[in-house]
Amino acid sequence: MKPVKPVVIKIGETVVNPEAMRAAMASIGVSQEAQDRFMASRGRDGQALIEFAGRICYESYEPGLNPNVTRIREDPADYYKNIMMKGDGSILEHGYTHWAILHVSRVCSHEIVRHRVGTAISQESLRYVRPPEIRFWIPDELNEEQRRAMQKAVEDSERAYRDLERGVPWDKLSMDHKKRLTSALRRILPDGLATNLIWSANHRTLRWVIEMRTDPSAEVEIRMVFNQVAEICIRDYPYLYGDFTATDLPDGTKSYRPQLRSKV
Ligand SMILES: Cc1cc2nc3c(=O)[nH]c(=O)nc-3n(C[C@H](O)[C@H](O)[C@H](O)COP(=O)(O)OP(=O)(O)OC[C@H]3O[C@@H](n4cnc5c(N)ncnc54)[C@H](O)[C@@H]3O)c2cc1C
């Protein structure tokens, strides 16, 4: 058994094309001055796209573009605060983030995949992948004696797996046959077996999943995962996640809650 801990790496995100955004603003009549102001202060990430997309609804890029609009919220912080308070969550769906979620148990991955809306998932296939080692996280809440017992149980199951594996002439089998046997043998491995997935989610979904999965009643491992996601989102997207506040929990993890609640 190889001890591991959940690791979260943000591997991608929505970025905008500044020239194309300028061209779009120019073709709907936004002045050069207003274009310059927007492009100089908004950055290139999903926040810029979400605000850009949201502003098309009322053509609120500058006062007067829509004759009904005489004042606009110039500061993106004010713009986002208003969006969140009104519950205009749909514009948050324009921005995506992409994550490598590594060394999490099948327990945790099963919980992550329950979030259907606004996500995309690719997970290591244990029909194809015959694990050369059993990676496993032992929950910190167990005492020493329980940890030893759990480690022994995992090692016993790994031994049984290796015994079965040894009896198979892998080199002589077709890929299809190997796949069938790999899938059959995995059934004796523990639910806590670590796996890897690539998970993509839009910002509307992320705000929801961070709240749900860092709640004190959530499972500790998924809270460890979404604590890492929350920290990265708060650092990288202050307009979108600046209203999240953290509460320390006795197990060393945190619970994150938004103060401005968008409808989901
Ligand atoms: C602390 C905790 C304990 C849990 N315990 C259990 C358990 O014991 N057993 C169990 O089976 N599950 C359990 N779950 C999982 C839970 O029931 C949900 O399946 C999971 O959290 C996905 O959330 P969601 O339904 O909000 O889906 P998401 O896909 O995240 O959807 C987001 C939102 O979109 C809307 N939406 C999504 N799909 C539809 C739809 N088809 N129709 C209408 N609106 C939709 C809803 O408003 C939903 O809240 C638990 C979750 C948590 C956080």
The ligand as an ORCA input file, in Angstrom:
! r2SCAN-3c Opt
* xyz 0 1
  C     -23.640     16.456      2.847
  C     -24.215     15.613      1.732
  C     -24.764     14.373      2.013
  C     -25.297     13.582      0.989
  N     -25.829     12.350      1.269
  C     -26.360     11.583      0.278
  C     -26.936     10.307      0.534
  O     -26.992      9.853      1.663
  N     -27.426      9.572     -0.516
  C     -27.406     10.061     -1.796
  O     -27.866      9.385     -2.715
  N     -26.880     11.264     -2.062
  C     -26.359     12.032     -1.081
  N     -25.803     13.253     -1.378
  C     -25.760     13.680     -2.779
  C     -26.906     14.641     -3.110
  O     -28.154     14.018     -2.911
  C     -26.807     15.136     -4.560
  O     -26.978     14.033     -5.453
  C     -25.484     15.765     -4.865
  O     -25.097     16.636     -3.831
  C     -25.610     16.516     -6.193
  O     -26.215     17.782     -5.957
  P     -27.399     18.375     -6.813
  O     -28.589     17.504     -6.800
  O     -27.552     19.770     -6.311
  O     -26.898     18.270     -8.310
  P     -26.096     19.222     -9.280
  O     -25.834     18.467    -10.504
  O     -24.916     19.810     -8.553
  O     -27.158     20.322     -9.665
  C     -27.143     21.675     -9.237
  C     -28.573     22.173     -9.131
  O     -29.196     22.140    -10.419
  C     -30.576     21.799    -10.261
  N     -30.811     20.499    -10.931
  C     -29.885     19.564    -11.242
  N     -30.431     18.525    -11.890
  C     -31.743     18.795    -11.975
  C     -32.843     18.091    -12.498
  N     -32.696     16.898    -13.080
  N     -34.056     18.641    -12.399
  C     -34.223     19.849    -11.827
  N     -33.219     20.588    -11.290
  C     -31.998     20.052    -11.366
  C     -30.854     21.700     -8.775
  O     -31.277     22.957     -8.298
  C     -29.482     21.357     -8.231
  O     -29.315     21.697     -6.869
  C     -25.270     14.060     -0.355
  C     -24.726     15.325     -0.627
  C     -24.201     16.098      0.388
  C     -23.610     17.454      0.037
*
